[in-house]
C-alpha cells in the first residue's frame, strides 16, 4: 500500500463523555525534574515581573510589599529554596526584608493584626539560615512579645489569621526556646476554634471551618448548605502544617493540631473535584462551582506534608495529591509561568468570580506562594523519573516551537505550534505500518475531537483544525498500536 497523506483535517466534534475525568489517567506525579521546572518557571515569571522586591504594590491603593499577600509568596519561595538553593532566591528574600527594615507591615511594631505579622515567618526563616543577623528578627519579636504579655486572646477573628500569625509564634518559640509563645498561640487558636461566633469557627461534625462569624449558622449558601470557603480552609490547613513542622514532638498542644489536621484531610478528599481542584465553596458545588488554584494548592501542600511525615496514609491520600498537583500544573500553569484560576482577595466563595485560566487575580503573589509550597512538598514524593510526559520545548526546522512527547522504538511524536489558535500540527515518524488514533480531550474529560489514519511508515504530519474550540488547555491522546502518548497543548 502506498503512503497516505491527509491533505485536510477530519476533525470530528462529539458530545461523548470520556470515561472518568481528564486527569483520571494521571496515576503518578511528574518526575522530580519536571516538577522542578514547573515551579521554577512559575517563580521566574513572578520575579521577572517584580524585579525590585521592595517596590510598593499598587491596586486600588498603594500597599507595602511586605503585606500578607506577598508574605505568603515568600513562604513558598523559601520552600523552593530549601530544595533548590539558588542564591538568587535567597538574595531576593533578604533584599525584601532589608527594604522593610525587617518590620511588620506598615512598620507597625505593636500591631495585633495577624495580616501585618505574616512577613515575620520569612524573616525568622532567613535568620535561621544566618543567625548572626539578630536584627532580622528583633522587630517581629518585639511585636509578638507585646501580645504574649497581654491577656487578650481573641485577635484571630477570621480564619485567615491563623495562617498569617500562628506559625510566627511557633517559629519564635523554637528560635528563642521559650514556651510562652507556644502557650499564647494555643490560647488564641482555641478561642478561634471554639468561641468566636456562637460556637467557634470549626464545625466539629463536618470538620471544616467557617471563615468568620458572618458565615456560621444560621448562614447558608443559596442551596441551603454550610458556607466553607476553600481558601479560608486552606489557610488553616497550611497553618497547621507550618506549626506542626517546627514545634517539639513533646509539646502538649501538638495532639490537638494533629487531630484537627487529620479530620480536615479526611473531609477534604471526599469533596475534591474529579479534575483535581476544589470548588471555592466546599460544601456546595453549585455555589460558584469552579476550579480554583489557591485553595487547591494549600490543600495539596497539607496532603503532601502529611504523607511525607507519616501522619496521613499514603495509599489513601496520595491519589488525591496526584490529582491536585497535575490539575494545577497541567491545567492552571501557563507555559510562561503565569498561574491561572486564582481567586482574588476576599472572604467568601464568590469574591472575584469568575476564576479563569487567563484572568489575573488582583494580587498574583499568594496563589503562587501556595503553589510553591505544594510543589516543594510534593516534590519529595516524586520519582527521579516519572510516568508523566516531560514537556521539553524544541525547535523544528521551520522555526516553530514544538512540544516533544516520549520517543519509543516504534513512533516519535512532536506537536507544534503550542499555543495554537487555529491548527496544531502533529509530526510523527513511524517505523512500522499501523493505525494512528488521535483524541482531543477538554478539561472535563470530554472527547471534543478525533481523527484516525493508517500510516505505512516514515515521517508525516497530521494537521488538526482547532479553530472552533474554546480557549484553554487540552490533551491530545495519541495511540499507535499498544502505546499511548498524551501531549498537553493550549488553544489561545
Secondary structure, DSSP 4 states (H G I P E B T S, - for coil): -PPP---S---B---PBPSS-TTTT--SPPPHHHHHHHHHHHHHHHHHHT--TTPPEESSSEE-TTSHHHHHHHHHHHHHHHHS--HHHHHHHHHHHHHTTTPSGGG-TT---HHHHTTHHHHHHHHHHSTT-THHHHHHHHHHHHHHTS-------STHHHHHHHHHHHHHHHHHT-HHHHHHHHHHHHHHHHTSTTT-SEETTTTEE-SSGGGSTT---TTS----BHHHHHHHHHHHHHHHTTS-TT-TTHHHHHHHHHHHHHHHHTT--TTS-B-SBTT-TTSS---BHHHHHHHHHHHHHHHHTTSS-HHHHHHHHHHHHHHIIIIIB-TTS-B-S---S-SSTTTTPPP-TTPPPS--HHHHHHHHHHHHHHGGGS-SS-SS---EEEE-TTS-EEEEEEE-SSEEEEEESSSBSSEEEEEEEESS-EEEEEEEE-TTSBEEEEEEEEE-SEEEEEEEE-TTSPSEEEEEEEEETTEEEEEEEEE-
